[in-house]
């Protein structure tokens, strides 16, 4: 007997459309795929967010994009400008990268102020923030301190990685983050979750979201195991940006 429903797993997936080589056609088709499969969100290249939000209107799939991506080294002022633009373009969930250099330098006041600026601006608009640590470069003490800061500030998720570092989500990191983030802070895995069994495994660790490019593969498998009919994807109507 299955221990999950289709929506249990579909609404864990942030369908990732962040590869810099994706064309406008690729982006439109990716948005359509997320709609067809009823994913949690589409996390898309920032320039395409406004179009994405328009296409997702009337669905339960949220429009999201990135802030300070992928290295986190933007000034706070630039991250804040990106945040304001994303919110104006219809962003509902923003995935921001911490300033990795300042984390490694132990400048925690700067790190906290950087996160707080984005979180407060986003929450003032009634939307949500996922804070990306990029764990590949950090030790456990640094990951724990980031969990504490995000808990104090009230971020909505702590997130393992961008998917563009040498490593992505590991079970050890997810267990650590779930343990040290406040109960009201959710955990997102990114990088390395490529099939349904891997998705179910991180779900068992307390993960509520997962960044994925293999959304169709995972959710086709879920439907097969649940005895549901396959999804027949519809052709995207491609427009200019």
C-alpha positions as CSV (number, residue, x, y, z in Angstrom):
1,X,0.0,0.0,0.0
2,X,1.4,3.4,-1.0
3,X,2.3,5.8,1.8
4,X,1.7,8.9,-0.4
5,X,-0.9,10.5,-2.6
6,X,-0.1,12.0,-6.0
7,X,-0.4,15.5,-4.6
8,X,1.8,14.7,-1.7
9,X,4.7,14.3,-4.1
10,X,3.7,16.7,-6.9
11,X,3.4,19.5,-4.4
12,X,6.9,18.8,-3.1
13,X,8.5,19.7,-6.5
14,X,9.8,23.1,-7.6
15,X,10.2,22.5,-11.3
16,X,13.6,24.1,-12.0
17,X,14.1,26.2,-15.2
18,X,17.4,27.9,-14.3
19,X,19.9,26.4,-16.7
20,X,21.4,29.4,-18.5
21,X,21.2,27.7,-21.9
22,X,17.4,27.2,-21.8
23,X,15.7,29.0,-24.7
24,X,12.4,30.9,-24.6
25,X,10.8,27.8,-26.1
26,X,12.3,25.6,-23.4
27,X,11.0,27.9,-20.7
28,X,7.5,27.9,-22.1
29,X,7.4,24.1,-22.5
30,X,8.8,23.8,-18.9
31,X,6.0,26.0,-17.5
32,X,3.4,24.0,-19.4
33,X,4.9,20.7,-18.0
34,X,4.7,22.0,-14.4
35,X,1.0,23.0,-15.1
36,X,0.2,19.6,-16.5
37,X,1.8,17.8,-13.6
38,X,0.5,20.3,-11.0
39,X,3.9,20.8,-9.4
40,X,4.3,23.1,-6.4
41,X,6.1,25.8,-8.4
42,X,8.1,26.8,-11.4
43,X,11.5,28.4,-10.4
44,X,12.5,30.2,-13.6
45,X,15.2,32.5,-14.9
46,X,14.4,36.0,-13.6
47,X,13.8,37.6,-17.0
48,X,11.0,35.1,-17.7
49,X,9.2,35.4,-14.3
50,X,6.5,37.9,-15.5
51,X,5.5,35.7,-18.4
52,X,5.7,32.6,-16.1
53,X,3.4,34.2,-13.5
54,X,0.9,35.1,-16.2
55,X,0.8,31.6,-17.6
56,X,0.4,30.1,-14.1
57,X,-2.5,32.4,-13.2
58,X,-5.6,30.4,-12.2
59,X,-3.5,27.3,-11.3
60,X,-2.2,26.0,-8.0
61,X,1.4,26.2,-9.3
62,X,3.3,29.1,-7.9
63,X,5.7,31.4,-9.8
64,X,9.2,31.7,-8.4
65,X,12.6,32.9,-9.2
66,X,16.1,33.4,-7.7
67,X,17.8,36.2,-5.9
68,X,21.6,36.6,-5.8
69,X,21.9,33.5,-7.9
70,X,24.0,31.4,-8.1
71,X,27.0,32.7,-6.0
72,X,25.4,35.0,-3.5
73,X,28.0,37.7,-3.9
74,X,25.7,40.5,-5.0
75,X,25.4,43.5,-2.7
76,X,22.4,43.6,-0.4
77,X,21.1,46.6,-2.4
78,X,21.2,44.6,-5.6
79,X,19.5,41.6,-3.9
80,X,16.8,44.0,-2.7
81,X,16.4,45.4,-6.1
82,X,16.0,41.9,-7.6
83,X,13.5,41.1,-4.9
84,X,11.4,44.2,-5.7
85,X,11.5,43.4,-9.4
86,X,10.6,39.7,-8.8
87,X,7.6,40.7,-6.6
88,X,6.4,43.2,-9.2
89,X,6.6,40.5,-11.8
90,X,4.4,38.2,-9.9
91,X,6.9,36.1,-7.9
92,X,5.3,34.2,-5.0
93,X,8.4,32.4,-3.7
94,X,11.9,33.7,-4.0
95,X,15.0,31.5,-3.7
96,X,17.9,33.7,-2.4
97,X,21.5,32.7,-2.1
98,X,23.4,33.8,1.1
99,X,26.6,35.7,0.8
100,X,28.8,32.6,0.8
101,X,32.0,34.6,1.2
102,X,30.7,36.4,4.3
103,X,29.5,33.1,5.8
104,X,33.0,31.6,5.3
105,X,34.5,34.8,6.8
106,X,32.3,34.5,9.9
107,X,30.7,37.9,9.3
108,X,27.4,36.8,10.7
109,X,26.0,40.4,11.2
110,X,26.4,41.0,7.5
111,X,24.9,37.6,6.6
112,X,21.9,38.2,8.8
113,X,21.3,41.7,7.5
114,X,21.5,40.4,3.9
115,X,18.9,37.7,4.5
116,X,16.7,40.0,6.6
117,X,16.5,42.6,3.8
118,X,15.1,40.1,1.3
119,X,12.8,38.3,3.8
120,X,11.3,41.5,5.1
121,X,10.6,42.9,1.7
122,X,9.1,39.7,0.5
123,X,7.0,39.1,3.6
124,X,5.7,42.7,3.3
125,X,4.3,41.7,-0.1
126,X,2.7,38.6,1.4
127,X,5.1,36.2,-0.4
128,X,7.8,33.7,0.8
129,X,11.5,33.2,0.8
130,X,13.8,30.1,0.6
131,X,17.3,30.7,1.8
132,X,20.0,28.8,-0.1
133,X,23.1,27.9,2.0
134,X,25.2,26.2,-0.7
135,X,26.3,23.5,1.7
136,X,29.1,22.2,-0.6
137,X,31.3,25.0,0.6
138,X,30.3,25.0,4.3
139,X,31.1,23.1,7.5
140,X,28.5,21.9,9.9
141,X,28.9,24.8,12.3
142,X,28.3,27.3,9.5
143,X,25.2,25.4,8.4
144,X,23.9,25.3,11.9
145,X,24.5,29.1,12.4
146,X,22.6,29.8,9.2
147,X,19.7,27.7,10.4
148,X,19.6,29.7,13.6
149,X,19.8,33.0,11.7
150,X,17.0,32.0,9.3
151,X,14.9,30.9,12.3
152,X,15.4,34.2,14.1
153,X,14.5,36.2,11.0
154,X,11.6,34.0,10.0
155,X,12.6,32.8,6.6
156,X,10.1,30.3,5.1
157,X,12.6,27.6,4.0
158,X,16.2,26.7,4.5
159,X,17.6,25.2,1.3
160,X,20.7,23.0,0.8
161,X,22.1,24.3,-2.5
162,X,21.7,25.9,-5.9
163,X,22.3,22.7,-7.9
164,X,25.3,24.3,-9.5
165,X,27.9,23.6,-6.8
166,X,30.1,20.4,-6.7
167,X,27.5,18.6,-4.5
168,X,23.8,19.0,-3.8
169,X,21.5,17.7,-1.1
170,X,22.8,15.0,1.2
171,X,20.8,13.1,3.8
172,X,23.3,14.2,6.5
173,X,22.8,17.9,5.6
174,X,19.0,17.5,5.5
175,X,18.9,15.8,8.9
176,X,21.2,18.6,10.3
177,X,19.0,21.4,8.8
178,X,15.8,19.8,10.1
179,X,17.3,19.5,13.5
180,X,18.6,23.0,13.8
181,X,16.0,25.0,12.0
182,X,13.0,26.1,14.0
183,X,9.9,23.8,13.6
184,X,8.1,26.5,11.6
185,X,10.9,26.7,9.1
186,X,10.6,24.2,6.2
187,X,13.5,22.4,4.5
188,X,14.1,22.3,0.7
189,X,16.5,19.9,-1.0
190,X,18.2,20.8,-4.2
191,X,20.7,18.9,-6.4
192,X,20.8,15.1,-6.7
193,X,17.2,14.1,-6.2
194,X,16.5,12.5,-9.5
195,X,13.9,9.8,-9.0
196,X,10.8,9.1,-7.0
197,X,12.6,6.9,-4.5
198,X,15.0,9.7,-3.7
199,X,12.1,12.1,-3.4
200,X,10.3,9.8,-1.0
201,X,13.6,9.3,1.0
202,X,14.1,13.0,1.6
203,X,10.4,13.4,2.4
204,X,10.9,10.9,5.2
205,X,13.6,13.2,6.6
206,X,11.2,16.1,6.8
207,X,11.8,17.8,3.5
208,X,8.8,19.6,2.1
209,X,10.2,20.9,-1.2
210,X,12.7,19.7,-3.7
211,X,14.2,21.5,-6.7
212,X,14.0,19.2,-9.7
213,X,14.5,19.1,-13.5
214,X,13.3,15.5,-13.8
215,X,9.8,16.3,-12.6
216,X,8.0,14.3,-15.3
217,X,10.1,11.2,-14.7
218,X,9.4,11.3,-10.9
219,X,5.7,12.0,-11.2
220,X,5.1,9.6,-14.0
221,X,6.5,6.9,-11.7
222,X,4.3,8.1,-8.9
223,X,1.2,7.9,-11.0
224,X,2.2,4.4,-12.2
225,X,2.7,3.2,-8.6
226,X,-0.6,4.7,-7.6
227,X,-2.5,3.2,-10.5
228,X,-3.3,6.6,-12.0
229,X,-3.5,7.3,-15.7
230,X,-0.4,9.0,-17.3
231,X,-0.3,12.7,-17.8
232,X,-0.5,13.7,-21.5
233,X,1.4,17.0,-21.7
234,X,-0.1,19.7,-23.9
235,X,1.9,21.8,-26.4
236,X,3.0,25.1,-25.1
237,X,2.0,28.3,-26.9
238,X,5.3,30.1,-27.3
239,X,5.3,33.8,-27.1
240,X,8.0,36.5,-27.1
241,X,9.6,37.9,-24.0
